[in-house]
Amino acid sequence: MRSQDGNLGLSDAAVPLLRNLVRERSGIHFEDSQLDLFADRLAPLVIEHGFESFLDYYYLLKYDEAAAVEWHRVMDALAVPETYFWREIDQIRAVADVIVPLLAQNAGGRAVRIWSVPCAGGEEPLTIAMMLDQAGWFDRVRIEIHASDASPAAIARAKEARYRERALRNLPMPLRERYFRRDGETWRIDRRLWSRVTSWSVVNLMAPEQAAPLGSADIIFCRNLFIYFSEAGIRTVVERLGDWMPSPGYLCVGASESLLRVTTRFALEDINGAFIYVKRRP
């Protein structure tokens, strides 16, 4: 794969420069020890353009008028799509059993808004929909579930509503039988449940003009993304969410992620046995 001159024969002297640009625009950070991996992910895009160096691709992404489309392809190339249904379910159970009931009491006719970002192939927002459907909440209060990812390819997969066995490996069998039907080597999700997700959209969390309209959600699931971000990127996103979200607002991050040294806008609380960051009124 790699020649003496660089990745796939490309000149890679500008890889750190390109890495820094990607971090600035997307929040995704590759350490110096991961530069080969970063170059491997983007090399096919560089070659497809007929470029002989990563510097040419850097100039395209930074200055070309058509760069917006190319950035979507970058996000597809860097996306880590591995997830599954019923993942880290304690937080979702706390949302259905405690948080939604609290918000419903004070909804005043408005919808309870939930945002899942990044949503990958839709496994997380659909798990949320399953839990709320099981609890009967869709019949008691207006609920909006919005699903977003920076990768257009991920959103395309989510809209297909088709999943392989691996994605269902953690799902209890009664729920598999209720919400899925086998279709060849894949499983199709029940369209009624799929329609509980109000919107599917491509959103880069580092782009405020894209994230702000959904950043005012009452509950935000942003799980297992910050492990790929620089600390500065995490702080930028969390501070913006602190500006946009209502009080109280509930922010769910991954089990291996911590915001305790990043922000004071959210307090970590134990809600029904799940740790969730909560924005309270000052």
C-alpha positions as CSV (number, residue, x, y, z in Angstrom):
1,M,0.0,0.0,0.0
2,R,2.7,2.4,1.0
3,S,5.7,3.5,-1.1
4,Q,8.9,5.2,0.0
5,D,7.5,8.5,-1.0
6,G,4.4,8.2,1.1
7,N,0.9,6.7,1.3
8,L,0.0,4.9,-1.9
9,G,2.8,6.7,-3.7
10,L,1.6,10.1,-2.6
11,S,3.8,12.8,-1.1
12,D,2.6,12.9,2.6
13,A,4.7,15.9,3.9
14,A,1.4,17.8,4.3
15,V,-0.5,15.1,6.2
16,P,-0.1,16.9,9.6
17,L,-1.4,20.1,7.9
18,L,-4.4,18.3,6.5
19,R,-4.9,16.6,9.9
20,N,-5.1,20.0,11.6
21,L,-7.6,21.3,9.1
22,V,-9.9,18.3,9.6
23,R,-9.6,18.8,13.4
24,E,-10.5,22.5,13.1
25,R,-13.6,21.8,10.8
26,S,-14.9,18.5,12.3
27,G,-13.4,18.2,15.8
28,I,-12.0,14.8,14.9
29,H,-8.4,14.5,16.1
30,F,-5.7,12.1,15.1
31,E,-2.6,11.9,17.2
32,D,0.8,12.0,15.6
33,S,1.1,8.3,16.1
34,Q,-2.1,7.9,14.1
35,L,-1.1,9.9,11.0
36,D,-0.6,6.8,8.9
37,L,-4.2,5.7,9.7
38,F,-5.4,9.2,8.8
39,A,-3.5,9.2,5.5
40,D,-4.8,5.7,4.7
41,R,-8.4,6.9,5.2
42,L,-8.1,9.9,2.9
43,A,-5.6,8.6,0.3
44,P,-8.3,7.1,-2.0
45,L,-10.0,10.5,-2.2
46,V,-6.7,12.3,-3.0
47,I,-6.0,9.8,-5.8
48,E,-9.5,10.0,-7.2
49,H,-8.9,13.7,-7.8
50,G,-5.7,12.9,-9.6
51,F,-3.6,14.7,-7.0
52,E,0.0,13.7,-6.3
53,S,0.2,15.0,-2.8
54,F,-2.0,15.6,0.3
55,L,-1.1,19.3,0.0
56,D,-3.2,19.5,-3.2
57,Y,-6.1,18.0,-1.3
58,Y,-5.6,20.4,1.6
59,Y,-5.9,23.3,-0.8
60,L,-9.1,21.9,-2.3
61,L,-10.7,21.5,1.1
62,K,-9.6,24.9,2.4
63,Y,-10.1,27.1,-0.6
64,D,-12.2,25.5,-3.4
65,E,-15.7,26.8,-3.9
66,A,-17.0,23.2,-4.2
67,A,-15.3,22.1,-0.9
68,A,-18.6,21.6,0.9
69,V,-19.4,18.5,-1.1
70,E,-15.9,17.1,-0.6
71,W,-16.1,17.6,3.1
72,H,-19.1,15.2,3.1
73,R,-16.8,12.6,1.5
74,V,-14.2,13.3,4.1
75,M,-16.7,12.6,6.9
76,D,-17.7,9.4,5.2
77,A,-14.1,8.3,5.0
78,L,-13.4,9.1,8.7
79,A,-16.7,7.8,10.1
80,V,-16.5,4.9,12.6
81,P,-19.9,3.2,11.9
82,E,-19.7,0.4,14.5
83,T,-22.7,0.5,16.9
84,Y,-25.7,-1.6,17.7
85,F,-29.2,-1.6,19.1
86,W,-29.7,-1.5,22.9
87,R,-26.2,-0.1,23.5
88,E,-25.6,1.5,26.9
89,I,-29.3,1.1,27.6
90,D,-29.3,2.4,31.2
91,Q,-29.3,6.0,30.0
92,I,-32.1,5.4,27.5
93,R,-34.1,3.6,30.2
94,A,-33.6,6.6,32.5
95,V,-34.9,8.9,29.8
96,A,-38.0,6.9,29.3
97,D,-38.7,6.2,33.0
98,V,-37.7,9.5,34.6
99,I,-36.8,12.3,32.3
100,V,-39.6,12.2,29.7
101,P,-42.2,12.0,32.5
102,L,-40.7,15.1,34.2
103,L,-40.5,17.0,30.9
104,A,-44.1,15.9,30.0
105,Q,-45.4,17.4,33.2
106,N,-44.2,20.9,32.1
107,A,-44.5,20.5,28.3
108,G,-47.6,22.8,28.1
109,G,-48.5,21.3,24.8
110,R,-45.1,21.6,23.2
111,A,-43.1,18.6,22.1
112,V,-40.4,16.9,24.1
113,R,-37.4,17.1,21.8
114,I,-34.7,14.4,21.7
115,W,-31.6,14.6,19.4
116,S,-29.3,11.7,18.7
117,V,-25.9,12.8,17.2
118,P,-24.0,11.0,15.8
119,C,-26.7,8.5,15.0
120,A,-24.6,6.3,12.7
121,G,-27.0,3.9,10.9
122,G,-29.9,4.8,13.1
123,E,-29.5,2.2,15.8
124,E,-29.5,4.7,18.7
125,P,-32.5,6.8,17.8
126,L,-34.5,3.7,16.9
127,T,-33.5,2.2,20.3
128,I,-34.8,5.3,22.0
129,A,-38.0,5.0,19.9
130,M,-38.4,1.4,21.0
131,M,-38.1,2.2,24.7
132,L,-40.5,5.1,24.5
133,D,-43.0,3.0,22.5
134,Q,-42.7,0.2,25.0
135,A,-43.6,2.7,27.8
136,G,-46.5,4.1,25.8
137,W,-45.2,7.7,25.7
138,F,-46.0,8.4,22.0
139,D,-49.7,8.2,23.0
140,R,-49.4,10.5,25.9
141,V,-47.2,13.4,24.8
142,R,-45.8,14.9,21.6
143,I,-42.3,13.6,21.2
144,E,-39.8,14.5,18.5
145,I,-36.7,12.4,17.9
146,H,-34.1,13.9,15.6
147,A,-31.2,11.9,14.2
148,S,-28.1,13.4,12.7
149,D,-24.6,12.4,11.6
150,A,-21.7,14.2,9.9
151,S,-21.5,11.3,7.4
152,P,-24.0,11.4,4.6
153,A,-23.4,7.7,4.0
154,A,-24.5,6.9,7.6
155,I,-27.7,8.8,7.1
156,A,-28.3,7.0,3.8
157,R,-28.0,3.6,5.6
158,A,-30.4,4.8,8.4
159,K,-33.0,5.7,5.8
160,E,-32.7,2.2,4.3
161,A,-33.9,0.8,7.7
162,R,-32.1,-2.5,7.0
163,Y,-29.7,-4.1,9.5
164,R,-27.4,-7.1,9.6
165,E,-27.4,-9.6,12.4
166,R,-24.4,-7.9,14.2
167,A,-26.4,-4.8,14.8
168,L,-29.1,-6.8,16.6
169,R,-26.7,-8.8,18.8
170,N,-27.6,-7.1,22.0
171,L,-31.4,-6.6,21.4
172,P,-33.7,-8.7,23.5
173,M,-35.5,-11.4,21.4
174,P,-39.0,-10.2,22.2
175,L,-38.1,-6.7,20.8
176,R,-36.5,-8.3,17.7
177,E,-39.7,-10.3,17.1
178,R,-41.9,-7.2,17.6
179,Y,-40.0,-4.6,15.6
180,F,-38.0,-6.5,12.9
181,R,-38.7,-8.9,10.1
182,R,-36.0,-11.0,8.3
183,D,-35.3,-10.0,4.7
184,G,-32.7,-12.4,3.2
185,E,-29.5,-11.8,5.1
186,T,-30.7,-8.6,6.8
187,W,-33.4,-7.5,9.1
188,R,-35.9,-4.7,8.2
189,I,-37.2,-2.5,11.0
190,D,-40.9,-1.9,11.4
191,R,-41.8,1.2,9.4
192,R,-44.2,2.5,12.0
193,L,-41.4,2.6,14.6
194,W,-39.0,4.0,12.0
195,S,-41.4,6.8,11.4
196,R,-41.2,7.8,15.1
197,V,-37.9,9.4,14.2
198,T,-39.0,12.9,13.1
199,S,-36.0,13.8,11.0
200,W,-32.7,12.4,9.6
201,S,-30.1,15.0,8.7
202,V,-26.4,15.5,8.0
203,V,-25.0,17.7,10.7
204,N,-21.4,18.6,11.6
205,L,-21.4,19.5,15.3
206,M,-18.5,21.8,14.8
207,A,-20.6,23.9,12.4
208,P,-22.9,26.0,14.6
209,E,-25.2,27.0,11.7
210,Q,-26.0,23.3,11.2
211,A,-26.1,22.3,14.9
212,A,-27.9,25.2,16.5
213,P,-31.4,24.4,15.2
214,L,-31.3,21.0,16.9
215,G,-29.0,22.0,19.8
216,S,-32.0,23.4,21.7
217,A,-33.4,19.8,22.3
218,D,-34.4,18.9,25.8
219,I,-32.4,15.7,25.7
220,I,-29.3,15.2,23.6
221,F,-27.5,11.8,23.1
222,C,-23.9,12.6,22.0
223,R,-22.3,9.3,22.8
224,N,-18.9,7.8,21.8
225,L,-18.0,10.8,19.7
226,F,-15.8,12.8,22.0
227,I,-13.3,9.9,22.2
228,Y,-12.3,11.0,18.7
229,F,-12.2,14.7,19.5
230,S,-9.5,17.0,20.7
231,E,-10.1,18.5,24.1
232,A,-10.6,21.9,22.5
233,G,-13.1,20.4,20.1
234,I,-15.0,18.9,23.0
235,R,-15.1,22.1,24.9
236,T,-16.3,24.0,21.9
237,V,-19.2,21.7,21.3
238,V,-20.2,21.4,25.0
239,E,-20.1,25.1,25.6
240,R,-22.4,25.7,22.6
241,L,-24.8,23.0,23.8
242,G,-24.8,24.8,27.1
243,D,-25.8,28.0,25.3
244,W,-28.5,26.3,23.2
245,M,-30.1,23.8,25.5
246,P,-33.0,24.7,27.8
247,S,-32.9,24.3,31.6
248,P,-33.2,21.6,32.6
249,G,-31.4,20.0,29.7
250,Y,-30.1,16.5,29.6
251,L,-26.9,15.5,27.9
252,C,-25.9,11.8,27.5
253,V,-22.3,11.0,26.6
254,G,-20.6,7.6,26.4
255,A,-19.7,5.5,29.4
256,S,-16.0,6.1,28.7
257,E,-16.3,9.9,28.2
258,S,-16.1,12.5,30.9
259,L,-16.9,16.2,30.8
260,L,-15.9,17.0,34.4
261,R,-12.7,18.8,33.4
262,V,-14.3,20.3,30.3
263,T,-17.2,22.4,31.5
264,T,-19.2,23.7,34.5
265,R,-22.3,24.2,32.5
266,F,-23.5,20.7,33.1
267,A,-23.6,18.7,36.4
268,L,-23.1,15.0,36.4
269,E,-26.1,13.4,38.1
270,D,-27.2,9.8,38.8
271,I,-30.7,9.4,37.4
272,N,-32.3,6.1,37.9
273,G,-28.9,4.4,38.0
274,A,-27.6,6.1,34.9
275,F,-25.0,9.0,34.8
276,I,-26.3,11.9,32.8
277,Y,-25.1,15.5,32.5
278,V,-27.8,18.0,33.4
279,K,-28.0,21.7,32.7
280,R,-29.8,23.4,35.5
281,R,-30.9,27.0,35.9
282,P,-28.1,29.2,37.4
